[in-house]
Amino acid sequence: MAKAKAKKKAVKEEPGVEVEGGEGAFVVDLAGVDEDGDFPVLPRALYNVSVASVAFVYSQASGNPMWTWQLEVLDGDYAEQKLFYHTVFTDKGIARVKKALMILGMDNLLEGEFNPEEVADSDVLVGKECRARVDIQRFEGRQTNSVKSLVAADPDGGGDFV
């Protein structure tokens, strides 16, 4: 019986991360790494964003099906910063899904049935632009950003929170 060979993924080197070793070796040095990460907390505001990715997952807390969105800030002092947004496919959360799809101009998904996993896997939402209403909240003892809602894209830039 033939054995399948495991495919080896290329390791992307990033600033502050060194990959050491030869074939089959992967070593990580955590000395000097801030356990809270290096994600700055953005000020409360509206940010022009682009959808970088959407994943269909099940909530760890509730088990509910949901989309986890990764948004990228397009301009200003926080350009390229990543933000996360969640829409849940439940009775209470489905209106938020519909509003996000409306804002992104996904009219073809607004009437009738669709498979959320297939939509996420197709990357049809990637690259769509809008604005994200970002607030600050405390999570596990530290300040983090929370995307409160998506609003229509603004060609003039970010703006006030309201």
Secondary structure, 3 states (H helix, E strand, C coil): CCCCCCCCCCCCCCCCCCCECCCCCCECCCCCCCCCCCCCCCCCEEEEEEEEEEEEEECCCCCCEEEEEEEEECCHHHCCCEEEEEEECCCCCHHHHHHHHHHCCCHHHCCCCCCHHHHHHHCCCCCCEEEEEEEEEEECCEEEEEEEEEECCCCCCCECCC
